[in-house]
Amino acid sequence: MRYTNDNCTDTLLIDSFWMKGENLMRAIRLLLVNSFLMNVSFFAFIPFLSAYITGSLALSAGIAGVILMIRQLTQQGTSFLSGMLGDRFDYRILISTGMILRGAGFLLFSFCTTPMELIVAAVITGIGGSLFEPTSKAAMSIFTPPSKRGDIFALDKIVRHSGIICAGILGGILLQLDFFFSSFVCGGIFVFSGLITFSILPKENVNVPKQSFKDSWQKVKSDRLFIYFTISMIGFWFMFMQLYLTIPLHAAKVFNSPTFVSSLFIVYGMIVVFLQYPLQKWTKKFSRLSVIKVGMGIMGTGILLIGMSDSFLIFWGGFCAYAVGIMLVEPTSYEYTSEIAPPQFSASYFGFSLLAMAIGGSLSQGAGGWMYEHMPHVNWIICTLAGLISAIGIQWLQWILRKNIQFRESKNETYFM
C-alpha cells in the first residue's frame, strides 16, 4: 500500500496539470454536476421500478428483486474490467458511453413486458453504470490535487445526496404519470449528461501513461494489501444496502406508516448535506484507516439500535448514528483508494474496489430480505457483526502497515495509514 518514487513523479506531473487552472476546475465542476444529475435520475427511477414490475406488469416481488439484483451485479461485478478499460483508453469516452447506455436501459424498461426483456434492460443499465462509475471517480482523483481529494470526495457525496432529495420531488411528480414518462425523463437525463461530458470534459488532462489489460491486472493483483482492504470493505456495503431494504421496511412497521419511509430519505439526505463537509474537515487530523474503522463501528451500533427500536427516539438516534458512520467511511475510503492507487492505474483500482459493493450489496439484498422476513432480530445482529468484523479487518491492516513501516521507510516509500 504505497507510492514508489515513480508514482511520486506521476503525482508531480498531475499537480503541474492543475496549474493549468480553468480547464481542470471546469472538469471538476462537470463531474460534480454529473453526480447530481445521475442521482436525481437514478433515485427518481429505480425506487419506482419495483412498483411498475409488480403493479403494471403484475409480476411477483421475487422477480422484481431478481431484476434489481442483476442490475447491481452487472454494474459492480464488471467494474474492475471497466476500470481497466478506462486506464487503457480515454476516461471521457468511457464515462460518456456509460451514461448513454444507462439512459438507453432506462428507456428500454418502458417497452418490457416479460421477465427476460426486463433482464436485458437491467443488464444494459448495469453495464452503463459499470463504465462510468469507476472512471468518474478515477477522473475526479486525477483532476484533483492530492491535498484536496478528501474535500472533493466529501463535496461529491453532498452533491449526490442533494440529488437524492431532488429525486424524491421529481419521482413524486413522475409517479402521477405513465411509467413511459419516467423512463423518458430519467433516461434522457443520463443521455444528456453523457453528451455534455463528451463535449466538455477536457481530454488532454488525463495525461497519464495508458496501460494494457495485463499490466492493470498484474498491478492490482500484486497489491495484496489493497486486495485485503477491498475485502474488509464488504461488511460496510452489507450494512449500507440495508438503507434501501430492511431499514425502510422496519420504519414502516414500527411507525405503522408507509409515508414515513419518504421522510427517512429526506432526513438522511439533509444530514449528509449539512454535516458531511464539516465532518470531513474534522477527520483530517486522523489517519484515513482509523476514520474508516471508527465509522464502521458507529454504523454497526446505529443499525443495532434501529433493529431494537420500538420508539421514535431510539429509532432516530440509531438512524443518525448509522448516517454518521456512512459519512465517515464512504468518502474516506474513496480518498484512501485514490492515494494508494498509482495514477496510471487509478480506474483499475477504483473498479476493483467496487467488487466489495457487488459482494456485500448482493448478500445484503438477497440474505437480508429473507432474514428480515423470517428472522428479523438475527438480521440486525448479523449486520452489526459484519461491521465489527470489517472494523477488525481494518485494524489488522493498520497493524501490518505499522509492523513494516520502518522497513518500508528504509526503501524511501510513502505510506497512507
C-alpha positions as CSV (number, residue, x, y, z in Angstrom):
1,M,0.0,0.0,0.0
2,R,2.4,2.6,-1.1
3,Y,3.6,5.1,-3.7
4,T,7.0,4.3,-5.1
5,N,9.3,7.0,-6.4
6,D,7.9,6.5,-9.9
7,N,4.4,7.2,-8.6
8,C,5.6,10.4,-7.0
9,T,6.8,11.5,-10.3
10,D,3.4,10.9,-11.8
11,T,1.8,12.8,-8.9
12,L,4.0,15.8,-9.6
13,L,3.0,15.6,-13.3
14,I,-0.7,15.7,-12.3
15,D,0.0,18.7,-10.0
16,S,1.5,20.5,-13.0
17,F,-1.7,19.9,-14.9
18,W,-3.6,21.5,-12.0
19,M,-1.6,24.7,-12.6
20,K,-3.3,25.0,-16.0
21,G,-6.2,26.3,-13.9
22,E,-9.6,26.8,-15.5
23,N,-9.6,23.6,-17.6
24,L,-9.2,21.4,-14.6
25,M,-11.7,23.4,-12.5
26,R,-14.2,23.0,-15.3
27,A,-13.6,19.3,-15.3
28,I,-14.3,19.0,-11.5
29,R,-17.4,21.2,-11.8
30,L,-18.7,19.0,-14.7
31,L,-18.0,15.8,-12.7
32,L,-19.9,17.2,-9.7
33,V,-22.8,18.2,-11.9
34,N,-22.8,14.7,-13.3
35,S,-23.0,13.3,-9.8
36,F,-26.0,15.4,-9.1
37,L,-27.9,14.6,-12.3
38,M,-27.1,10.9,-12.1
39,N,-28.5,10.7,-8.6
40,V,-31.6,12.7,-9.5
41,S,-32.3,10.4,-12.4
42,F,-31.4,7.1,-10.7
43,F,-33.4,7.7,-7.5
44,A,-36.3,9.1,-9.3
45,F,-36.5,5.9,-11.4
46,I,-35.1,2.8,-9.6
47,P,-37.3,3.0,-6.4
48,F,-40.4,3.1,-8.6
49,L,-39.3,0.3,-10.9
50,S,-40.3,-2.4,-8.5
51,A,-43.8,-0.8,-8.2
52,Y,-44.1,-0.9,-12.0
53,I,-43.0,-4.5,-12.3
54,T,-45.3,-5.7,-9.5
55,G,-48.2,-3.4,-10.4
56,S,-48.5,-2.6,-14.1
57,L,-46.8,-5.8,-15.2
58,A,-48.4,-7.9,-12.5
59,L,-45.2,-9.8,-11.9
60,S,-44.1,-11.1,-8.5
61,A,-42.0,-9.2,-5.9
62,G,-39.4,-12.0,-6.2
63,I,-38.9,-11.2,-9.9
64,A,-38.6,-7.5,-9.1
65,G,-35.9,-8.4,-6.6
66,V,-34.1,-10.5,-9.1
67,I,-34.1,-7.7,-11.7
68,L,-32.7,-5.2,-9.2
69,M,-30.0,-7.8,-8.1
70,I,-29.0,-8.5,-11.7
71,R,-28.6,-4.7,-12.3
72,Q,-26.3,-4.4,-9.3
73,L,-24.3,-7.5,-10.0
74,T,-23.8,-6.5,-13.7
75,Q,-22.7,-3.0,-12.6
76,Q,-20.4,-3.6,-9.7
77,G,-19.4,-7.1,-10.8
78,T,-17.8,-5.8,-14.0
79,S,-16.4,-2.5,-12.7
80,F,-12.9,-3.9,-12.5
81,L,-12.9,-4.7,-16.2
82,S,-14.4,-1.3,-16.9
83,G,-11.7,0.3,-14.8
84,M,-9.0,-1.5,-16.8
85,L,-10.7,-0.2,-20.0
86,G,-10.5,3.3,-18.5
87,D,-6.8,3.0,-17.8
88,R,-6.3,1.6,-21.3
89,F,-8.4,4.2,-23.2
90,D,-9.8,7.7,-22.5
91,Y,-11.8,8.3,-19.3
92,R,-14.0,10.7,-21.2
93,I,-15.2,8.1,-23.7
94,L,-15.9,5.5,-21.0
95,I,-17.9,8.0,-18.9
96,S,-19.9,9.3,-21.9
97,T,-20.6,5.8,-23.3
98,G,-21.7,4.5,-19.9
99,M,-24.1,7.4,-19.3
100,I,-25.7,7.0,-22.7
101,L,-26.1,3.2,-22.2
102,R,-27.6,3.8,-18.8
103,G,-30.1,6.2,-20.4
104,A,-31.0,3.7,-23.1
105,G,-31.5,1.0,-20.5
106,F,-33.9,3.2,-18.5
107,L,-35.9,3.9,-21.6
108,L,-35.9,0.3,-22.6
109,F,-37.7,-0.7,-19.4
110,S,-40.8,1.1,-20.5
111,F,-41.1,-1.3,-23.5
112,C,-40.5,-4.5,-21.5
113,T,-43.4,-6.8,-20.6
114,T,-41.7,-10.1,-19.8
115,P,-39.0,-11.1,-17.2
116,M,-36.5,-11.9,-19.9
117,E,-36.9,-8.4,-21.5
118,L,-36.6,-6.8,-18.1
119,I,-33.3,-8.8,-17.5
120,V,-31.9,-7.4,-20.8
121,A,-32.8,-3.9,-19.8
122,A,-31.2,-4.5,-16.3
123,V,-28.0,-5.8,-17.9
124,I,-27.8,-2.8,-20.3
125,T,-28.4,-0.4,-17.3
126,G,-25.8,-2.2,-15.2
127,I,-23.2,-2.2,-18.0
128,G,-23.7,1.6,-18.4
129,G,-23.1,2.2,-14.7
130,S,-20.1,-0.1,-14.8
131,L,-18.5,2.0,-17.5
132,F,-19.0,5.4,-15.9
133,E,-18.7,4.7,-12.1
134,P,-15.0,3.7,-11.6
135,T,-13.8,6.0,-14.4
136,S,-15.7,9.0,-13.0
137,K,-14.1,8.5,-9.6
138,A,-10.7,8.0,-11.3
139,A,-11.1,11.2,-13.3
140,M,-12.1,13.1,-10.2
141,S,-9.0,11.8,-8.5
142,I,-6.7,12.6,-11.4
143,F,-8.1,16.1,-11.9
144,T,-7.7,17.0,-8.2
145,P,-4.5,17.8,-6.3
146,P,-3.7,15.2,-3.7
147,S,-4.2,17.6,-0.8
148,K,-7.7,18.4,-2.0
149,R,-9.0,14.9,-2.8
150,G,-10.7,14.4,0.6
151,D,-12.6,17.6,0.3
152,I,-13.7,16.9,-3.3
153,F,-14.9,13.4,-2.5
154,A,-16.8,14.8,0.5
155,L,-18.3,17.5,-1.7
156,D,-19.2,14.9,-4.2
157,K,-21.1,13.0,-1.5
158,I,-23.0,16.2,-0.6
159,V,-23.9,16.9,-4.2
160,R,-25.1,13.3,-4.7
161,H,-27.4,13.4,-1.7
162,S,-28.7,16.8,-2.8
163,G,-29.7,14.9,-5.9
164,I,-31.4,12.2,-3.9
165,I,-33.5,14.9,-2.2
166,C,-34.5,16.4,-5.5
167,A,-35.2,12.9,-6.9
168,G,-37.9,12.5,-4.3
169,I,-39.7,15.5,-5.7
170,L,-39.2,14.5,-9.4
171,G,-40.1,10.9,-8.7
172,G,-43.3,12.0,-6.9
173,I,-44.3,14.1,-10.0
174,L,-43.5,11.3,-12.5
175,L,-45.4,8.8,-10.4
176,Q,-48.6,10.6,-11.3
177,L,-47.9,10.0,-15.0
178,D,-47.4,6.9,-17.1
179,F,-44.3,4.9,-16.5
180,F,-43.1,5.7,-20.0
181,F,-42.6,9.4,-19.0
182,S,-40.4,8.3,-16.0
183,S,-38.3,6.2,-18.4
184,F,-38.1,9.0,-20.9
185,V,-37.2,11.8,-18.4
186,C,-34.8,9.8,-16.3
187,G,-33.2,8.1,-19.3
188,G,-33.0,11.4,-21.1
189,I,-31.1,13.0,-18.1
190,F,-28.4,10.3,-18.5
191,V,-28.1,10.7,-22.3
192,F,-27.9,14.5,-21.9
193,S,-25.2,14.2,-19.3
194,G,-23.2,11.8,-21.5
195,L,-23.3,14.1,-24.5
196,I,-22.3,17.1,-22.4
197,T,-19.5,15.1,-20.8
198,F,-18.1,14.1,-24.2
199,S,-18.2,17.7,-25.4
200,I,-16.8,19.5,-22.3
201,L,-14.7,17.1,-20.2
202,P,-11.0,18.1,-21.0
203,K,-9.4,15.1,-22.7
204,E,-5.8,16.2,-22.5
205,N,-5.8,16.5,-18.7
206,V,-6.0,12.8,-18.1
207,N,-2.4,12.6,-19.3
208,V,-1.0,9.6,-17.6
209,P,0.5,6.6,-19.3
210,K,-2.1,4.3,-20.8
211,Q,-1.9,0.7,-19.6
212,S,-2.6,-2.7,-21.1
213,F,-5.1,-5.0,-19.5
214,K,-2.3,-7.3,-18.5
215,D,-0.4,-4.5,-16.7
216,S,-3.5,-3.3,-14.9
217,W,-4.4,-6.8,-13.8
218,Q,-0.8,-7.6,-12.7
219,K,-0.5,-4.3,-10.8
220,V,-3.8,-4.8,-8.8
221,K,-3.1,-8.5,-8.2
222,S,0.3,-7.8,-6.8
223,D,-1.0,-5.2,-4.3
224,R,-2.2,-7.7,-1.7
225,L,-2.8,-5.1,1.0
226,F,-5.2,-3.3,-1.3
227,I,-7.0,-6.5,-2.0
228,Y,-7.2,-7.1,1.7
229,F,-8.6,-3.5,2.1
230,T,-11.2,-4.2,-0.5
231,I,-12.3,-7.5,1.3
232,S,-12.5,-5.5,4.6
233,M,-15.0,-3.1,2.9
234,I,-17.5,-5.9,2.2
235,G,-19.0,-5.5,5.7
236,F,-19.6,-1.8,5.1
237,W,-21.5,-2.4,1.9
238,F,-23.5,-5.1,3.6
239,M,-24.7,-2.6,6.2
240,F,-25.1,0.2,3.7
241,M,-27.5,-1.6,1.5
242,Q,-29.9,-2.2,4.4
243,L,-30.7,1.5,3.9
244,Y,-32.6,0.6,0.8
245,L,-34.2,-2.6,2.0
246,T,-34.8,-3.6,5.7
247,I,-34.5,-0.2,7.3
248,P,-37.4,1.3,5.3
249,L,-39.4,-1.9,5.9
250,H,-38.7,-1.7,9.7
251,A,-39.5,2.0,9.8
252,A,-42.9,1.5,8.1
253,K,-43.6,-1.4,10.5
254,V,-42.6,0.4,13.7
255,F,-44.4,3.6,12.9
256,N,-47.3,2.0,11.0
257,S,-47.0,4.5,8.2
258,P,-45.7,3.8,4.7
259,T,-45.3,7.5,4.1
260,F,-42.7,7.6,6.9
261,V,-40.2,6.0,4.5
262,S,-40.1,9.1,2.3
263,S,-39.2,11.3,5.3
264,L,-36.5,8.8,6.2
265,F,-34.6,9.5,3.0
266,I,-35.2,13.2,3.2
267,V,-33.7,13.3,6.7
268,Y,-30.8,11.1,5.6
269,G,-30.1,13.5,2.7
270,M,-30.3,16.6,4.9
271,I,-27.9,15.0,7.4
272,V,-25.4,14.4,4.7
273,V,-25.8,17.8,3.0
274,F,-25.3,19.8,6.2
275,L,-22.8,17.6,8.2
276,Q,-20.6,15.8,5.6
277,Y,-18.2,18.7,4.8
278,P,-17.5,19.9,8.4
279,L,-17.2,16.2,9.4
280,Q,-14.7,15.6,6.7
281,K,-12.7,18.7,7.8
282,W,-12.6,17.5,11.4
283,T,-11.4,14.0,10.5
284,K,-8.4,15.3,8.6
285,K,-6.4,15.2,11.9
286,F,-6.8,11.4,12.0
287,S,-5.5,8.7,9.7
288,R,-7.8,7.5,6.9
289,L,-7.9,3.9,8.1
290,S,-8.7,5.0,11.6
291,V,-11.6,7.1,10.4
292,I,-12.9,4.2,8.3
293,K,-12.6,1.8,11.3
294,V,-14.4,4.1,13.7
295,G,-17.1,4.8,11.1
296,M,-17.8,1.1,10.7
297,G,-18.2,0.7,14.4
298,I,-20.6,3.6,14.6
299,M,-22.6,2.2,11.7
300,G,-22.9,-1.2,13.4
301,T,-24.0,0.4,16.7
302,G,-26.6,2.5,14.8
303,I,-28.1,-0.4,12.8
304,L,-28.4,-2.4,16.0
305,L,-30.3,0.4,17.7
306,I,-32.6,0.7,14.6
307,G,-33.3,-3.0,14.8
308,M,-34.1,-2.9,18.6
309,S,-36.2,0.3,18.3
310,D,-39.8,0.4,19.1
311,S,-39.9,4.1,19.9
312,F,-39.4,7.3,18.0
313,L,-36.3,8.4,19.9
314,I,-34.4,5.1,19.8
315,F,-35.0,4.7,16.1
316,W,-33.9,8.2,15.1
317,G,-30.9,8.0,17.5
318,G,-29.8,4.8,15.8
319,F,-30.5,6.1,12.3
320,C,-28.5,9.3,12.9
321,A,-25.5,7.2,14.2
322,Y,-25.9,5.0,11.2
323,A,-25.8,8.0,8.8
324,V,-22.7,9.5,10.6
325,G,-20.9,6.2,10.2
326,I,-21.6,6.2,6.4
327,M,-20.4,9.8,6.2
328,L,-17.1,8.7,7.9
329,V,-16.5,5.6,5.8
330,E,-17.6,6.2,2.2
331,P,-15.7,9.4,1.1
332,T,-12.7,8.4,3.2
333,S,-12.5,5.1,1.5
334,Y,-12.5,6.8,-1.9
335,E,-9.8,9.2,-0.7
336,Y,-7.7,6.3,0.6
337,T,-8.1,4.4,-2.7
338,S,-7.1,7.5,-4.7
339,E,-4.0,7.9,-2.6
340,I,-2.7,4.4,-2.8
341,A,-3.5,3.9,-6.5
342,P,-0.7,4.8,-8.9
343,P,-2.3,7.5,-11.3
344,Q,-1.9,5.3,-14.4
345,F,-3.9,2.5,-12.7
346,S,-6.5,4.8,-10.9
347,A,-9.6,3.4,-12.7
348,S,-8.5,-0.2,-12.3
349,Y,-8.1,0.3,-8.5
350,F,-11.5,2.1,-8.2
351,G,-13.1,-0.6,-10.4
352,F,-11.6,-3.4,-8.2
353,S,-12.7,-1.7,-5.0
354,L,-16.3,-1.8,-6.3
355,L,-16.2,-5.6,-6.1
356,A,-16.7,-5.1,-2.3
357,M,-20.0,-3.4,-3.1
358,A,-21.0,-6.1,-5.5
359,I,-20.4,-8.9,-3.0
360,G,-21.6,-7.0,0.2
361,G,-24.6,-5.4,-1.6
362,S,-25.8,-8.6,-3.2
363,L,-25.5,-10.6,0.0
364,S,-27.3,-7.8,1.8
365,Q,-30.2,-7.6,-0.6
366,G,-30.6,-11.4,-1.0
367,A,-30.0,-12.7,2.5
368,G,-31.1,-9.5,4.2
369,G,-34.6,-9.6,2.8
370,W,-35.0,-13.3,3.6
371,M,-33.7,-12.9,7.2
372,Y,-35.9,-9.8,7.8
373,E,-38.9,-11.8,6.8
374,H,-38.1,-15.0,8.8
375,M,-35.6,-13.9,11.5
376,P,-35.8,-10.1,11.9
377,H,-33.8,-9.9,15.1
378,V,-31.0,-12.1,13.6
379,N,-30.8,-9.8,10.6
380,W,-29.8,-6.8,12.8
381,I,-27.3,-8.8,14.7
382,I,-25.6,-10.1,11.6
383,C,-25.4,-6.6,10.2
384,T,-23.7,-5.4,13.4
385,L,-21.3,-8.3,13.3
386,A,-20.5,-7.5,9.6
387,G,-19.5,-4.0,10.7
388,L,-17.5,-5.3,13.6
389,I,-15.6,-7.9,11.5
390,S,-14.8,-5.2,8.9
391,A,-13.5,-2.8,11.6
392,I,-11.3,-5.6,13.0
393,G,-10.1,-6.2,9.4
394,I,-9.1,-2.5,9.1
395,Q,-7.4,-2.7,12.5
396,W,-5.3,-5.7,11.3
397,L,-4.4,-3.8,8.1
398,Q,-3.1,-0.9,10.2
399,W,-1.1,-3.3,12.4
400,I,0.5,-4.9,9.3
401,L,1.4,-1.4,8.0
402,R,2.9,-0.3,11.3
403,K,4.8,-3.5,11.7
404,N,6.6,-3.0,8.4
405,I,6.8,0.8,8.3
406,Q,10.5,1.0,9.3
407,F,11.5,-1.4,6.6
408,R,9.5,0.5,4.0
409,E,10.8,3.9,5.0
410,S,14.3,2.5,4.6
411,K,13.4,2.0,0.9
412,N,12.1,5.6,0.7
413,E,8.4,4.7,0.2
414,T,5.5,6.7,1.5
415,Y,2.5,5.1,3.3
416,F,-1.0,6.1,3.9
417,M,-2.4,4.8,7.2
